[in-house]
């Protein structure tokens, strides 16, 4: 029978191995989003030279870096001209490990978002030549994974491609290793149906002249392996809400070590994390990411979620993004979304804020549809939420759909906060529909 302790990493043992030299090699972890809004990742190792995918000939992957396919049509064209056939067994499976690499190498870990809501997928490293100036997405090869195991493809046509879109330093393996956030693409060159980033990126590019800034407030709950919030009595409940929000001291907060470790990992990775605090319900926390420009918002929020799951794994804890993890008189968990444009951030900007809010009101149902699963349990009009069935807004009103900060109302410019998104919502869908509602859709 597995115990809580058996699911914790041994930091002491792990540290001994993390100190070992990598002999000039780098790990890259490819990260992506699956069909249910969870995070998956894998790494590969043992290529014979840069860009060679395990199980493929070098000529198969060489033409497929990002630079060869900047657009949807170009990516489809590049894939359609390639038939990826496995060569004879790669040399790396026939040689001693120490003789494979004649040059300095790096290990890459690719991360993607899977079909299951906020789940973490296994990671597989790959190695590349080390570069002093660092890697960009254009430098990295397109890769693939078994989409039938993540709910993103059928078993009889299971390959889904990983297209690198953002690169971050790896806080777990340290320099020079990297994390590679990747979009998911089908073999015919079309974006996978769970690739929400692609459409979001097009909207951000089309409306870039408005210089949109976003800031997301990610709430989450830490659970033990029995899905009970950490620190809660086994056969009862803690004292009512009140002392826990921004709490300090034993009995008020739990698992601050996870929160602090996650904060440091985000800073190391270059994620634009801007703060953290204990939330209203015990075992519930929040961190903020932003301000971020355009598509960067979704990239940084998803990477921060990956890092949170990965850190919690070290401590034997589960991370829940359920918008209402505990029924009853307890606060839910949201992903409050702050938004502004260059027009809103200058004197006289309040008229642009009010105009945007009116547009949001007209598409309330469409927004709710992409603002997270199970949100009806949270948006009840209680516990600092508005009603899911009724749009509302107000100054400093945390019971409204949209809140205008009092400082912004007093100055006459600034930003507004959309309080409707659930904690498990996809940031690409949130930011994308806000842009679409405020500035219009784009022609295909």
Secondary structure as GFF3:
##gff-version 3
##sequence-region A 1 444
A	DSSP	three_ten_helix	5	7	.	.	.	ID=ss1
A	DSSP	alpha_helix	11	18	.	.	.	ID=ss2
A	DSSP	beta_strand	28	33	.	.	.	ID=ss3
A	DSSP	beta_strand	38	43	.	.	.	ID=ss4
A	DSSP	alpha_helix	58	62	.	.	.	ID=ss5
A	DSSP	three_ten_helix	66	68	.	.	.	ID=ss6
A	DSSP	alpha_helix	72	80	.	.	.	ID=ss7
A	DSSP	three_ten_helix	91	93	.	.	.	ID=ss8
A	DSSP	three_ten_helix	97	99	.	.	.	ID=ss9
A	DSSP	beta_strand	105	114	.	.	.	ID=ss10
A	DSSP	beta_strand	126	129	.	.	.	ID=ss11
A	DSSP	three_ten_helix	137	139	.	.	.	ID=ss12
A	DSSP	beta_strand	143	146	.	.	.	ID=ss13
A	DSSP	three_ten_helix	147	149	.	.	.	ID=ss14
A	DSSP	three_ten_helix	155	157	.	.	.	ID=ss15
A	DSSP	beta_strand	159	169	.	.	.	ID=ss16
A	DSSP	beta_strand	178	185	.	.	.	ID=ss17
A	DSSP	alpha_helix	196	206	.	.	.	ID=ss18
A	DSSP	three_ten_helix	208	210	.	.	.	ID=ss19
A	DSSP	beta_strand	213	223	.	.	.	ID=ss20
A	DSSP	alpha_helix	256	269	.	.	.	ID=ss21
A	DSSP	beta_strand	273	278	.	.	.	ID=ss22
A	DSSP	beta_strand	284	293	.	.	.	ID=ss23
A	DSSP	alpha_helix	296	314	.	.	.	ID=ss24
A	DSSP	beta_strand	318	320	.	.	.	ID=ss25
A	DSSP	beta_strand	335	340	.	.	.	ID=ss26
A	DSSP	alpha_helix	350	362	.	.	.	ID=ss27
A	DSSP	alpha_helix	364	369	.	.	.	ID=ss28
A	DSSP	three_ten_helix	375	377	.	.	.	ID=ss29
A	DSSP	beta_strand	393	395	.	.	.	ID=ss30
A	DSSP	beta_strand	402	404	.	.	.	ID=ss31
A	DSSP	alpha_helix	406	411	.	.	.	ID=ss32
A	DSSP	beta_strand	416	418	.	.	.	ID=ss33
A	DSSP	alpha_helix	427	439	.	.	.	ID=ss34
###
